[in-house]
Every structure is written in structure tokens, then in C-alpha cells.
């Protein structure tokens, strides 16, 4: 088809940005120009697929769950961001706008309605329940792409296509990597544990996980190789705790080689964002999922339930996520490694390859419609 300008709007957190970046790379491969609209939380927009694309940052944040004064401030910022989005739309005259959820998607709606031409509007929902921003946009969209076969709160009489969740190419390249549980019978080899916290709420993992690991039996503890994502202020604290009890650990604010860490992981502990769940499914890794409790629609809880139903992991609500309960759970899993193997298989059954290609196909079809 004819090459087009396509705006991609995504919140700055990894759960929104990583699938947007995967789509951007695929659209660029097909010869299209991509324009990124994101928010101030994004620290990775100047690298990867969008490094040489026009990039714009909209100030502001969501309004759900905020105090009245903060809500008014957010609404005012929304007005200014809408004006900025309108100028971007006029400048690039996009053939399509693709929204991945999060605050930056919202100003594009009113901007689109004010344009002389109406670019196709496609939204991608990465969770098993429609998020707040996407719920607002869905009624006006030309197509809705989903990661799950069933998504709660979808509007009726809309074109819905299950494309899957686009994941980073380096992770999809490991789709056939396979899984081998740690050897718990001969007591040899490392036990690789990956703890990722996401951009919100990582403090719970910094407080609970180290205490749980320190209380593990020594014959398990000395074999642990931990890679843990934590706030930069907590890096020296956690590193010191692990060193004191003889646990081999790498604590870092940002995991550069996520694909490599996932490939070698025997178990993953983390949040249940749509992007994280998709990556776990792509490689087939067992996980303990602790949904973010402040999410407006409990999107992560629904995602974690879907993974648990598939046998791919275990959901633990944050109120129940304690050092004592986690320690007991880990002891059970590491003395019954066959359960880890079954969970890896269950996660892998949710795998959806070529999601970025299917989503790009949907964008192009919407432009031509």
C-alpha cells in the first residue's frame, strides 16, 4: 500500500511503550513514517525504533482516583495537551492514529474530531479488561485490537480483532527457547530468580522479596542467582542484604537485557501488566504475579487470573504478599520442580507470535477502508 504517516500514542510506562515500539518497528519496516506521542515518564523514546522518528511529549496525567484539586490540575493540563496534539495532527496529517492506552491517547481524540480529514483511529488493549483511556476512545475507534480472546467492557458493534500483544523482537526470538526446571534432586546448578517491579509499585518487591529469600533454607539460598529491578535508592540496600546472607544478586533500576534474563529465569516474580504477561507467555516462564492494587479497573488482576487459569503461574494479591507466605511458596515450588515445569508449559500455551505484524495489518486495512 501507499506509504503513510502514522501517529502512535502510548503512555511512558513499559507496558504501554514496549508494544508501541514493536508496532513502530514493523510499520517502519513497511515504509511508513511513525510519529510518537508519549508522556514525561518515558525515558526510552530516544533509542530503539523511534530514535529517528518525530517524538513529542505531552504533559499531564490521568484523573481517575485523584483528589479534587489534583483532578482540576490534570484537566487543565489535558486542555493544553489537546492544543498541542492538534498542532501535531495538523502538521503531519496522519492517515491513522494508534493508541496504546495511557494519558497521551486521550488528547488525540478531540484533536482528531477537529481535523478536516479523519484519520483512522485504532486502539490496542493489552489487558483482559478495557482500560480507562481506551474505554473513552473505544466508542470513536475504527478498530479495536486485543491481546486476549475475551476482553471485558468492550463496546458492542465495533470491529474487534485479536492481534495479540506485540513484544520486543529480542523476546519473540526466544519463543522456542524451552524450559528446564532447576535440578533440586542432585542439588547442583544455580536457581535463577528474576524479580521485576515495573515503573509503579516496585517498593513492595524491595521489602518483601529480600526478607523471604533470606529465610529460605541454606541449601536453597546458596544456589540462588537473583536479578532484581528496584528503585535506584534501594540498589545499595538490597545488594548489601543479599551479600550478607551469601545470595548472588544483581540489583538494578533498569534491566537492559530483559530477553536474556527471561531466558535463564527459572521463576519470575512481578506485576501483571499486559506486556509483562505477554513476554512471560512468549518464552514460557512460570511466575508469581502480584497485581498492582491501585489500578482503576484492576486490569492487572484480570491478567493474572487469565495466566493462573491457563496454569502458567500463581496470582497473589498484594495484601497477601508477605515475606512469610512468599518464603513458604518458594520452598514448595523449589522442592517440587515439576510444578514449575507445568507452569512453564501453561504460560507457553498463551503465546501469540507475530502480534506486531497482525496489528500492522489491521492499521493498514483501516487506512484503506
Secondary structure, DSSP 4 states (H G I P E B T S, - for coil): ----EEEEE--SSHHHHHHHHHHHHHHHHTT-EEEEEEETT-S-TTSGGGTTSEEEEE-----TT--HHHHHHHHHHHHHHHHHHHHHHHHH--SEEEE-SSGGGHHHHHHHHHSSS--EEEEEE-SSB--HHHHHHHTT-SEEEESSS--BTPPTTS-EEE------HHHHTTTT-------TTTT-S-EEEEEE--SSSTHHHHHHHHHHHHTS-HHHHTTEEEEEE--GGGHHHHHHHHHHTT-EEEEESS-S-HHHHHHH-SEEEE---HHHHHHHHHHT--EEE---TT-TT-HHHHHHHHHHHTTSEEE--GGG--HHHHHHHHHHHHH-HHHHHHHHHHHHTT--TTHHHHHHHHHHHHHH-
